[in-house]
Amino acid sequence: MLEDFRKAFGKPLMEAIGTFVLLLTIQLSVDAPSADKAPMAIGVALMVMIYAGAPISGAHYNPAVSLALWLRGKQTVGEMLIYWIFQLAGGTFGAWLGGIISGTYSYIGVGKNFTLTQALLAEICFAFVLCFVVLGTATHSKAAGNGYYGAAIGLTVTAGAVSVGQQSGAAFNPAVALGLSMAGDFERFGYCCATALADLFGGALAAGVFYMVAPDQFDISGEYESVA
């Protein structure tokens, strides 16, 4: 029975673990005395978990990334949906545990003096950039076997957090937006749902743009191996 479970759910479980670490780091860092360094802590945590999990599950840790990879033809819709469930569960648990450890729960929201439209546009833009970086560094045949994809993806998140954290909360990831909200009694849940949809749209847009700029990649057959 255990062997059957490992074969069926080993990869999704890795997704839950990676998303758990990401949300735990977010919850612990954004309200810490050194909160100005939170973007770096979050980017580094994502990077190391990508390197740890990519050989196992592909290390998506983000439903928007999984959507982009499904559109890229690297997952079935069933695999994508299972990943989504485990990503959300792991992320919510990480956010909940981080809140217990730190004594406070953090949420994303529209920044002061910014509008909802500005915040959602910021999320779409950087979810697009993040997913496009994933597609380019971790799925392009000419980048196969590179050792920099994890750093590229982690640094993209850091750059996005520094750039638009004050506008939108810098989720770029439905599991981040929803996990933080659900761990804290569904605080700002409406905005988090809107953010999750914006992030998914950014992921879909990245897949569409990748299709346009790299048409040769859609003629290459083979198994998907490593991605964040």
Phi and psi in degrees as GROMACS dihedral restraints (atoms count N, CA, C in turn):
[ dihedral_restraints ]
;  ai    aj    ak    al  type     phi  dphi    fc
    3     4     5     6     1   -62.8    20    10
    4     5     6     7     1   -40.1    20    10
    6     7     8     9     1   -64.3    20    10
    7     8     9    10     1   -39.4    20    10
    9    10    11    12     1   -64.0    20    10
   10    11    12    13     1   -41.4    20    10
   12    13    14    15     1   -63.5    20    10
   13    14    15    16     1   -44.0    20    10
   15    16    17    18     1   -60.3    20    10
   16    17    18    19     1   -42.3    20    10
   18    19    20    21     1   -69.0    20    10
   19    20    21    22     1   -36.8    20    10
   21    22    23    24     1   -81.3    20    10
   22    23    24    25     1   -35.8    20    10
   24    25    26    27     1  -126.0    20    10
   25    26    27    28     1     9.0    20    10
   27    28    29    30     1   -60.2    20    10
   28    29    30    31     1   -46.3    20    10
   30    31    32    33     1   -66.3    20    10
   31    32    33    34     1   -49.4    20    10
   33    34    35    36     1   -59.9    20    10
   34    35    36    37     1   -34.9    20    10
   36    37    38    39     1   -64.2    20    10
   37    38    39    40     1   -37.5    20    10
   39    40    41    42     1   -62.1    20    10
   40    41    42    43     1   -37.8    20    10
   42    43    44    45     1   -62.8    20    10
   43    44    45    46     1   -40.2    20    10
   45    46    47    48     1   -64.8    20    10
   46    47    48    49     1   -41.7    20    10
   48    49    50    51     1   -64.9    20    10
   49    50    51    52     1   -46.6    20    10
   51    52    53    54     1   -63.1    20    10
   52    53    54    55     1   -42.1    20    10
   54    55    56    57     1   -70.0    20    10
   55    56    57    58     1   -33.4    20    10
   57    58    59    60     1   -58.7    20    10
   58    59    60    61     1   -48.2    20    10
   60    61    62    63     1   -63.9    20    10
   61    62    63    64     1   -40.4    20    10
   63    64    65    66     1   -61.1    20    10
   64    65    66    67     1   -49.6    20    10
   66    67    68    69     1   -70.1    20    10
   67    68    69    70     1   -35.4    20    10
   69    70    71    72     1   -59.3    20    10
   70    71    72    73     1   -45.0    20    10
   72    73    74    75     1   -64.2    20    10
   73    74    75    76     1   -42.6    20    10
   75    76    77    78     1   -60.2    20    10
   76    77    78    79     1   -49.1    20    10
   78    79    80    81     1   -62.0    20    10
   79    80    81    82     1   -37.2    20    10
   81    82    83    84     1   -81.2    20    10
   82    83    84    85     1   -25.0    20    10
   84    85    86    87     1   -96.0    20    10
   85    86    87    88     1   -31.3    20    10
   87    88    89    90     1   -72.7    20    10
   88    89    90    91     1   -23.8    20    10
   90    91    92    93     1  -111.6    20    10
   91    92    93    94     1    12.8    20    10
   93    94    95    96     1   -75.6    20    10
   94    95    96    97     1   162.0    20    10
   96    97    98    99     1   -55.2    20    10
   97    98    99   100     1   -29.2    20    10
   99   100   101   102     1  -102.2    20    10
  100   101   102   103     1    42.9    20    10
  102   103   104   105     1   -61.4    20    10
  103   104   105   106     1   -23.2    20    10
  105   106   107   108     1   -65.1    20    10
  106   107   108   109     1   -18.7    20    10
  108   109   110   111     1   -96.2    20    10
  109   110   111   112     1     4.1    20    10
  111   112   113   114     1   -57.5    20    10
  112   113   114   115     1   -43.1    20    10
  114   115   116   117     1   -57.4    20    10
  115   116   117   118     1   -37.6    20    10
  117   118   119   120     1   -69.7    20    10
  118   119   120   121     1   -43.2    20    10
  120   121   122   123     1   -60.4    20    10
  121   122   123   124     1   -42.4    20    10
  123   124   125   126     1   -66.7    20    10
  124   125   126   127     1   -45.1    20    10
  126   127   128   129     1   -63.0    20    10
  127   128   129   130     1   -40.2    20    10
  129   130   131   132     1   -68.6    20    10
  130   131   132   133     1   -42.6    20    10
  132   133   134   135     1   -60.0    20    10
  133   134   135   136     1   -42.9    20    10
  135   136   137   138     1   -63.5    20    10
  136   137   138   139     1   -43.4    20    10
  138   139   140   141     1   -59.1    20    10
  139   140   141   142     1   -48.4    20    10
  141   142   143   144     1   -69.1    20    10
  142   143   144   145     1   -34.4    20    10
  144   145   146   147     1   -72.4    20    10
  145   146   147   148     1   -28.6    20    10
  147   148   149   150     1   -63.3    20    10
  148   149   150   151     1   -47.8    20    10
  150   151   152   153     1   -63.6    20    10
  151   152   153   154     1   -35.1    20    10
  153   154   155   156     1   -71.9    20    10
  154   155   156   157     1   -39.6    20    10
  156   157   158   159     1   -99.2    20    10
  157   158   159   160     1   -16.8    20    10
  159   160   161   162     1   -56.6    20    10
  160   161   162   163     1   -41.4    20    10
  162   163   164   165     1   -68.2    20    10
  163   164   165   166     1   -15.9    20    10
  165   166   167   168     1   -96.5    20    10
  166   167   168   169     1   -57.8    20    10
  168   169   170   171     1  -118.4    20    10
  169   170   171   172     1   -10.0    20    10
  171   172   173   174     1    98.2    20    10
  172   173   174   175     1   -16.0    20    10
  174   175   176   177     1    56.7    20    10
  175   176   177   178     1    57.7    20    10
  177   178   179   180     1   -75.2    20    10
  178   179   180   181     1   -57.7    20    10
  180   181   182   183     1    58.4    20    10
  181   182   183   184     1    22.6    20    10
  183   184   185   186     1  -163.4    20    10
  184   185   186   187     1   117.4    20    10
  186   187   188   189     1   -59.1    20    10
  187   188   189   190     1   -29.7    20    10
  189   190   191   192     1   -67.1    20    10
  190   191   192   193     1   -38.1    20    10
  192   193   194   195     1   -66.0    20    10
  193   194   195   196     1   -44.1    20    10
  195   196   197   198     1   -61.0    20    10
  196   197   198   199     1   -39.3    20    10
  198   199   200   201     1   -62.9    20    10
  199   200   201   202     1   -45.8    20    10
  201   202   203   204     1   -59.9    20    10
  202   203   204   205     1   -38.4    20    10
  204   205   206   207     1   -73.7    20    10
  205   206   207   208     1   -33.0    20    10
  207   208   209   210     1   -64.2    20    10
  208   209   210   211     1   -46.0    20    10
  210   211   212   213     1   -64.1    20    10
  211   212   213   214     1   -29.0    20    10
  213   214   215   216     1   -74.2    20    10
  214   215   216   217     1   -14.1    20    10
  216   217   218   219     1    89.9    20    10
  217   218   219   220     1    18.9    20    10
  219   220   221   222     1  -102.7    20    10
  220   221   222   223     1     0.9    20    10
  222   223   224   225     1  -146.6    20    10
  223   224   225   226     1   155.9    20    10
  225   226   227   228     1   -85.0    20    10
  226   227   228   229     1   162.9    20    10
  228   229   230   231     1   -64.3    20    10
  229   230   231   232     1   -34.8    20    10
  231   232   233   234     1   -64.2    20    10
  232   233   234   235     1   -43.0    20    10
  234   235   236   237     1   -63.4    20    10
  235   236   237   238     1   -40.6    20    10
  237   238   239   240     1   -61.6    20    10
  238   239   240   241     1   -45.8    20    10
  240   241   242   243     1   -65.7    20    10
  241   242   243   244     1   -38.8    20    10
  243   244   245   246     1   -63.6    20    10
  244   245   246   247     1   -41.9    20    10
  246   247   248   249     1   -59.6    20    10
  247   248   249   250     1   -43.2    20    10
  249   250   251   252     1   -57.3    20    10
  250   251   252   253     1   -44.9    20    10
  252   253   254   255     1   -62.8    20    10
  253   254   255   256     1   -46.6    20    10
  255   256   257   258     1   -70.7    20    10
  256   257   258   259     1   -35.8    20    10
  258   259   260   261     1   -62.6    20    10
  259   260   261   262     1   -44.9    20    10
  261   262   263   264     1   -67.8    20    10
  262   263   264   265     1   -41.2    20    10
  264   265   266   267     1   -65.0    20    10
  265   266   267   268     1   -48.1    20    10
  267   268   269   270     1   -63.9    20    10
  268   269   270   271     1   -41.5    20    10
  270   271   272   273     1   -64.5    20    10
  271   272   273   274     1   -43.2    20    10
  273   274   275   276     1   -63.4    20    10
  274   275   276   277     1   -41.1    20    10
  276   277   278   279     1   -64.9    20    10
  277   278   279   280     1   -40.8    20    10
  279   280   281   282     1   -62.5    20    10
  280   281   282   283     1   -42.6    20    10
  282   283   284   285     1   -65.8    20    10
  283   284   285   286     1   -39.8    20    10
  285   286   287   288     1   -64.6    20    10
  286   287   288   289     1   -46.5    20    10
  288   289   290   291     1   -66.9    20    10
  289   290   291   292     1   -38.5    20    10
  291   292   293   294     1   -61.6    20    10
  292   293   294   295     1   -37.9    20    10
  294   295   296   297     1   -65.6    20    10
  295   296   297   298     1   -37.7    20    10
  297   298   299   300     1   -65.4    20    10
  298   299   300   301     1   -44.5    20    10
  300   301   302   303     1   -65.3    20    10
  301   302   303   304     1   -44.3    20    10
  303   304   305   306     1   -85.0    20    10
  304   305   306   307     1   -21.1    20    10
  306   307   308   309     1    84.3    20    10
  307   308   309   310     1     6.9    20    10
  309   310   311   312     1  -149.5    20    10
  310   311   312   313     1   151.2    20    10
  312   313   314   315     1  -112.9    20    10
  313   314   315   316     1   134.2    20    10
  315   316   317   318     1  -103.8    20    10
  316   317   318   319     1   152.1    20    10
  318   319   320   321     1  -138.8    20    10
  319   320   321   322     1   158.7    20    10
  321   322   323   324     1   -93.1    20    10
  322   323   324   325     1   157.5    20    10
  324   325   326   327     1  -168.9    20    10
  325   326   327   328     1   170.6    20    10
  327   328   329   330     1   -69.6    20    10
  328   329   330   331     1   129.8    20    10
  330   331   332   333     1   -69.1    20    10
  331   332   333   334     1   157.8    20    10
  333   334   335   336     1   -60.8    20    10
  334   335   336   337     1   134.8    20    10
  336   337   338   339     1    71.6    20    10
  337   338   339   340     1    14.2    20    10
  339   340   341   342     1  -119.2    20    10
  340   341   342   343     1   157.5    20    10
  342   343   344   345     1   -99.9    20    10
  343   344   345   346     1   164.7    20    10
  345   346   347   348     1   -60.1    20    10
  346   347   348   349     1   -40.0    20    10
  348   349   350   351     1   -60.7    20    10
  349   350   351   352     1   -45.3    20    10
  351   352   353   354     1   -61.0    20    10
  352   353   354   355     1   -43.1    20    10
  354   355   356   357     1   -63.9    20    10
  355   356   357   358     1   -44.9    20    10
  357   358   359   360     1   -70.3    20    10
  358   359   360   361     1   -34.8    20    10
  360   361   362   363     1   -64.0    20    10
  361   362   363   364     1   -39.0    20    10
  363   364   365   366     1   -62.2    20    10
  364   365   366   367     1   -40.9    20    10
  366   367   368   369     1   -65.4    20    10
  367   368   369   370     1   -44.3    20    10
  369   370   371   372     1   -60.1    20    10
  370   371   372   373     1   -45.4    20    10
  372   373   374   375     1   -61.5    20    10
  373   374   375   376     1   -48.6    20    10
  375   376   377   378     1   -82.8    20    10
  376   377   378   379     1   -23.5    20    10
  378   379   380   381     1   -66.4    20    10
  379   380   381   382     1   -38.7    20    10
  381   382   383   384     1   -60.8    20    10
  382   383   384   385     1   -49.4    20    10
  384   385   386   387     1   -60.6    20    10
  385   386   387   388     1   -45.8    20    10
  387   388   389   390     1   -59.6    20    10
  388   389   390   391     1   -49.2    20    10
  390   391   392   393     1   -68.0    20    10
  391   392   393   394     1   -34.5    20    10
  393   394   395   396     1   -67.1    20    10
  394   395   396   397     1   -39.1    20    10
  396   397   398   399     1   -62.6    20    10
  397   398   399   400     1   -41.7    20    10
  399   400   401   402     1   -58.7    20    10
  400   401   402   403     1   -49.2    20    10
  402   403   404   405     1   -62.5    20    10
  403   404   405   406     1   -40.6    20    10
  405   406   407   408     1   -74.5    20    10
  406   407   408   409     1   -39.0    20    10
  408   409   410   411     1   -91.7    20    10
  409   410   411   412     1   -23.2    20    10
  411   412   413   414     1  -116.2    20    10
  412   413   414   415     1    -8.1    20    10
  414   415   416   417     1  -126.4    20    10
  415   416   417   418     1   -12.2    20    10
  417   418   419   420     1   -72.9    20    10
  418   419   420   421     1   135.3    20    10
  420   421   422   423     1   -62.0    20    10
  421   422   423   424     1   -31.6    20    10
  423   424   425   426     1   -77.3    20    10
  424   425   426   427     1   -10.9    20    10
  426   427   428   429     1  -104.6    20    10
  427   428   429   430     1     8.8    20    10
  429   430   431   432     1   -59.7    20    10
  430   431   432   433     1   135.0    20    10
  432   433   434   435     1    78.8    20    10
  433   434   435   436     1     7.1    20    10
  435   436   437   438     1   -72.2    20    10
  436   437   438   439     1   157.4    20    10
  438   439   440   441     1  -105.7    20    10
  439   440   441   442     1     8.9    20    10
  441   442   443   444     1  -107.6    20    10
  442   443   444   445     1    -5.5    20    10
  444   445   446   447     1   -59.9    20    10
  445   446   447   448     1   -39.5    20    10
  447   448   449   450     1   -64.7    20    10
  448   449   450   451     1   -41.6    20    10
  450   451   452   453     1   -65.0    20    10
  451   452   453   454     1   -41.6    20    10
  453   454   455   456     1   -61.1    20    10
  454   455   456   457     1   -42.4    20    10
  456   457   458   459     1   -71.3    20    10
  457   458   459   460     1   -44.1    20    10
  459   460   461   462     1   -62.0    20    10
  460   461   462   463     1   -41.0    20    10
  462   463   464   465     1   -69.4    20    10
  463   464   465   466     1   -29.2    20    10
  465   466   467   468     1   -63.3    20    10
  466   467   468   469     1   -42.8    20    10
  468   469   470   471     1   -64.8    20    10
  469   470   471   472     1   -42.3    20    10
  471   472   473   474     1   -60.8    20    10
  472   473   474   475     1   -46.3    20    10
  474   475   476   477     1   -60.9    20    10
  475   476   477   478     1   -41.9    20    10
  477   478   479   480     1   -65.6    20    10
  478   479   480   481     1   -41.2    20    10
  480   481   482   483     1   -63.8    20    10
  481   482   483   484     1   -41.3    20    10
  483   484   485   486     1   -67.6    20    10
  484   485   486   487     1   -38.5    20    10
  486   487   488   489     1   -74.9    20    10
  487   488   489   490     1   -44.5    20    10
  489   490   491   492     1  -128.3    20    10
  490   491   492   493     1    13.9    20    10
  492   493   494   495     1   -57.1    20    10
  493   494   495   496     1   -36.4    20    10
  495   496   497   498     1   -73.6    20    10
  496   497   498   499     1   -22.8    20    10
  498   499   500   501     1   -83.8    20    10
  499   500   501   502     1   -47.6    20    10
  501   502   503   504     1  -122.4    20    10
  502   503   504   505     1   -14.6    20    10
  504   505   506   507     1    97.2    20    10
  505   506   507   508     1   -12.0    20    10
  507   508   509   510     1    57.7    20    10
  508   509   510   511     1    58.2    20    10
  510   511   512   513     1   -81.5    20    10
  511   512   513   514     1   -59.1    20    10
  513   514   515   516     1    57.5    20    10
  514   515   516   517     1    20.3    20    10
  516   517   518   519     1  -163.6    20    10
  517   518   519   520     1   114.1    20    10
  519   520   521   522     1   -56.7    20    10
  520   521   522   523     1   -32.3    20    10
  522   523   524   525     1   -67.9    20    10
  523   524   525   526     1   -30.7    20    10
  525   526   527   528     1   -71.4    20    10
  526   527   528   529     1   -51.4    20    10
  528   529   530   531     1   -59.3    20    10
  529   530   531   532     1   -51.0    20    10
  531   532   533   534     1   -75.6    20    10
  532   533   534   535     1   -36.7    20    10
  534   535   536   537     1   -63.0    20    10
  535   536   537   538     1   -44.2    20    10
  537   538   539   540     1   -62.7    20    10
  538   539   540   541     1   -41.4    20    10
  540   541   542   543     1   -66.5    20    10
  541   542   543   544     1   -48.1    20    10
  543   544   545   546     1   -67.8    20    10
  544   545   546   547     1   -31.7    20    10
  546   547   548   549     1   -68.9    20    10
  547   548   549   550     1   -24.5    20    10
  549   550   551   552     1  -111.8    20    10
  550   551   552   553     1    48.1    20    10
  552   553   554   555     1    61.4    20    10
  553   554   555   556     1    36.6    20    10
  555   556   557   558     1    60.8    20    10
  556   557   558   559     1    34.8    20    10
  558   559   560   561     1   -63.1    20    10
  559   560   561   562     1   133.0    20    10
  561   562   563   564     1    53.0    20    10
  562   563   564   565     1    38.8    20    10
  564   565   566   567     1   -64.8    20    10
  565   566   567   568     1   -37.1    20    10
  567   568   569   570     1   -61.0    20    10
  568   569   570   571     1   -46.3    20    10
  570   571   572   573     1   -64.8    20    10
  571   572   573   574     1   -38.4    20    10
  573   574   575   576     1   -65.9    20    10
  574   575   576   577     1   -36.2    20    10
  576   577   578   579     1   -65.8    20    10
  577   578   579   580     1   -41.8    20    10
  579   580   581   582     1   -63.5    20    10
  580   581   582   583     1   -39.3    20    10
  582   583   584   585     1   -64.3    20    10
  583   584   585   586     1   -42.6    20    10
  585   586   587   588     1   -59.7    20    10
  586   587   588   589     1   -41.9    20    10
  588   589   590   591     1   -66.5    20    10
  589   590   591   592     1   -39.6    20    10
  591   592   593   594     1   -62.7    20    10
  592   593   594   595     1   -40.5    20    10
  594   595   596   597     1   -67.0    20    10
  595   596   597   598     1   -40.0    20    10
  597   598   599   600     1   -64.1    20    10
  598   599   600   601     1   -38.9    20    10
  600   601   602   603     1   -63.4    20    10
  601   602   603   604     1   -41.4    20    10
  603   604   605   606     1   -60.9    20    10
  604   605   606   607     1   -39.5    20    10
  606   607   608   609     1   -65.3    20    10
  607   608   609   610     1   -42.5    20    10
  609   610   611   612     1   -64.4    20    10
  610   611   612   613     1   -39.9    20    10
  612   613   614   615     1   -62.9    20    10
  613   614   615   616     1   -39.8    20    10
  615   616   617   618     1   -61.3    20    10
  616   617   618   619     1   -42.9    20    10
  618   619   620   621     1   -63.7    20    10
  619   620   621   622     1   -39.4    20    10
  621   622   623   624     1   -65.6    20    10
  622   623   624   625     1   -42.4    20    10
  624   625   626   627     1   -67.7    20    10
  625   626   627   628     1   -39.9    20    10
  627   628   629   630     1   -61.4    20    10
  628   629   630   631     1   -38.2    20    10
  630   631   632   633     1   -61.0    20    10
  631   632   633   634     1   -36.7    20    10
  633   634   635   636     1   -74.9    20    10
  634   635   636   637     1   -39.6    20    10
  636   637   638   639     1   -89.4    20    10
  637   638   639   640     1   -18.0    20    10
  639   640   641   642     1  -131.1    20    10
  640   641   642   643     1    60.9    20    10
  642   643   644   645     1   -61.4    20    10
  643   644   645   646     1   -29.9    20    10
  645   646   647   648     1   -64.4    20    10
  646   647   648   649     1   -25.1    20    10
  648   649   650   651     1   -71.6    20    10
  649   650   651   652     1   -16.1    20    10
  651   652   653   654     1   -94.1    20    10
  652   653   654   655     1     4.6    20    10
  654   655   656   657     1  -107.8    20    10
  655   656   657   658     1     2.7    20    10
  657   658   659   660     1   -99.9    20    10
  658   659   660   661     1   125.6    20    10
  660   661   662   663     1   -96.2    20    10
  661   662   663   664     1   159.0    20    10
  663   664   665   666     1   145.1    20    10
  664   665   666   667     1   164.7    20    10
  666   667   668   669     1   -81.5    20    10
  667   668   669   670     1   141.1    20    10
  669   670   671   672     1   -74.9    20    10
  670   671   672   673     1   131.7    20    10
  672   673   674   675     1  -114.8    20    10
  673   674   675   676     1   -60.5    20    10
  675   676   677   678     1  -130.9    20    10
  676   677   678   679     1   132.1    20    10
  678   679   680   681     1  -159.7    20    10
  679   680   681   682     1   162.4    20    10
